[in-house]
Amino acid sequence: PNPFNPTTIISYSISSADNVLIEAYDIRGRLVESLVADFQYAGNYTVIWDASRYPSGIYFIRMVSNNFTDTRKILLIK
């Protein structure tokens, strides 16, 4: 869900086996947490981000894999 409090489930899929990197950034562009940094096979995945130790605000989830990059904005409300 977006907004979320304090955990959210991030679902993603990859079309071919590759290294996957998913990171959370704050509004200033600072890395706050690395959620996934691993080699994964093609398929559907989920990762849970527990943001209970971070303040309310806007965060960005960035995924990089196999020449693909996507960034999504999420809102943490406590």
C-alpha beads as a LAMMPS data file, in Angstrom:
LAMMPS data file: protein, C-alpha beads

78 atoms
77 bonds

1 atom types
1 bond types

-500.0 500.0 xlo xhi
-500.0 500.0 ylo yhi
-500.0 500.0 zlo zhi

Masses

1 110.0

Atoms # bond

1 1 1 0.000 0.000 0.000
2 1 1 1.036 3.579 -0.562
3 1 1 1.092 5.360 1.848
4 1 1 2.312 2.737 4.299
5 1 1 2.982 2.436 8.028
6 1 1 5.556 1.075 8.946
7 1 1 6.068 -1.886 6.592
8 1 1 5.363 -2.344 2.924
9 1 1 5.616 -5.256 0.522
10 1 1 7.468 -4.538 -2.704
11 1 1 6.588 -6.931 -5.538
12 1 1 8.718 -7.213 -8.651
13 1 1 9.513 -9.577 -11.482
14 1 1 12.540 -10.159 -13.660
15 1 1 12.446 -11.675 -17.129
16 1 1 15.890 -13.287 -17.110
17 1 1 18.455 -14.348 -14.542
18 1 1 20.618 -11.429 -13.444
19 1 1 21.898 -9.424 -10.514
20 1 1 19.100 -7.463 -8.850
21 1 1 19.566 -4.342 -6.766
22 1 1 16.696 -2.726 -4.874
23 1 1 17.442 0.237 -2.625
24 1 1 15.489 2.799 -0.611
25 1 1 16.461 6.484 -0.758
26 1 1 15.204 9.440 1.241
27 1 1 13.899 12.668 -0.282
28 1 1 17.434 14.097 -0.388
29 1 1 18.683 11.178 -2.453
30 1 1 20.614 9.518 0.357
31 1 1 20.642 5.727 0.484
32 1 1 18.792 4.617 3.613
33 1 1 18.673 0.862 3.073
34 1 1 19.629 -1.814 0.574
35 1 1 16.707 -4.243 0.313
36 1 1 17.984 -6.688 -2.329
37 1 1 21.491 -7.136 -3.707
38 1 1 21.638 -10.631 -5.110
39 1 1 21.661 -12.806 -8.206
40 1 1 18.139 -14.023 -8.958
41 1 1 16.559 -16.226 -11.593
42 1 1 13.656 -15.125 -13.775
43 1 1 10.415 -14.974 -11.829
44 1 1 8.247 -13.021 -9.432
45 1 1 9.546 -11.882 -6.065
46 1 1 8.557 -9.847 -3.033
47 1 1 10.581 -8.066 -0.408
48 1 1 9.270 -6.528 2.806
49 1 1 10.647 -3.170 3.856
50 1 1 10.320 -2.401 7.561
51 1 1 10.727 1.371 7.753
52 1 1 9.805 1.677 11.423
53 1 1 13.178 3.233 12.278
54 1 1 12.831 5.999 9.680
55 1 1 10.850 9.240 9.987
56 1 1 7.648 9.910 8.087
57 1 1 8.192 11.273 4.613
58 1 1 8.707 10.525 0.953
59 1 1 11.069 7.729 -0.040
60 1 1 12.115 6.330 -3.384
61 1 1 12.513 2.641 -4.163
62 1 1 14.982 2.039 -6.989
63 1 1 15.408 -1.272 -8.808
64 1 1 18.273 -2.056 -11.199
65 1 1 18.513 -5.310 -13.169
66 1 1 19.650 -6.356 -16.640
67 1 1 19.749 -2.922 -18.300
68 1 1 16.502 -2.005 -16.530
69 1 1 16.104 0.761 -13.975
70 1 1 12.880 1.877 -12.308
71 1 1 12.219 4.249 -9.438
72 1 1 8.954 4.556 -7.523
73 1 1 7.907 7.116 -4.928
74 1 1 6.359 5.873 -1.695
75 1 1 5.049 7.711 1.348
76 1 1 5.709 6.622 4.927
77 1 1 3.153 7.998 7.380
78 1 1 3.476 7.216 11.065

Bonds

1 1 1 2
2 1 2 3
3 1 3 4
4 1 4 5
5 1 5 6
6 1 6 7
7 1 7 8
8 1 8 9
9 1 9 10
10 1 10 11
11 1 11 12
12 1 12 13
13 1 13 14
14 1 14 15
15 1 15 16
16 1 16 17
17 1 17 18
18 1 18 19
19 1 19 20
20 1 20 21
21 1 21 22
22 1 22 23
23 1 23 24
24 1 24 25
25 1 25 26
26 1 26 27
27 1 27 28
28 1 28 29
29 1 29 30
30 1 30 31
31 1 31 32
32 1 32 33
33 1 33 34
34 1 34 35
35 1 35 36
36 1 36 37
37 1 37 38
38 1 38 39
39 1 39 40
40 1 40 41
41 1 41 42
42 1 42 43
43 1 43 44
44 1 44 45
45 1 45 46
46 1 46 47
47 1 47 48
48 1 48 49
49 1 49 50
50 1 50 51
51 1 51 52
52 1 52 53
53 1 53 54
54 1 54 55
55 1 55 56
56 1 56 57
57 1 57 58
58 1 58 59
59 1 59 60
60 1 60 61
61 1 61 62
62 1 62 63
63 1 63 64
64 1 64 65
65 1 65 66
66 1 66 67
67 1 67 68
68 1 68 69
69 1 69 70
70 1 70 71
71 1 71 72
72 1 72 73
73 1 73 74
74 1 74 75
75 1 75 76
76 1 76 77
77 1 77 78
